[in-house]
Amino acid sequence: LRQWREELAGQNSLESEVMDYEEASELTSSEGWRRLVIDEPQDCPGSAWSSLQRLADDFREAGVAVWQLCGTAKSQLDSIGPLLLGWRGWHVAWRQSEWTGFPQLAHLIRT
């Protein structure tokens, strides 16, 4: 986390914060935020996952960008995708990928 925080500070990105899922789950308000960066969300245990999902949804609804720093194996897309896009956004993107045969989420898999 220190490396990512130093990089953000070097870019003068004061409205962003990099945190792990434990720190993120303690947040109560999106006020004053422009970007929430969650480090390694796939490591979040199942018991805390719904809280993390709710937090990401609340921040996204408030217009805060939700970013994730993680290695994304295809097997993790069903957890990482909804966290990034919300349940509805994930459903739409996944179904469009299936119907068109063109990956709507290729950037998640490639990067």
Secondary structure, 3 states (H helix, E strand, C coil): CHHHHHHHHHCCCCCEEEEEHHHHCCCCCCCCCCEEEEECHHHCCHHHHHHHHHHHHHHHHCCCEEEEECCCCHHHHHHHHHHHHHHHHHHHHHHHHHHHCCCCCHHHHHC
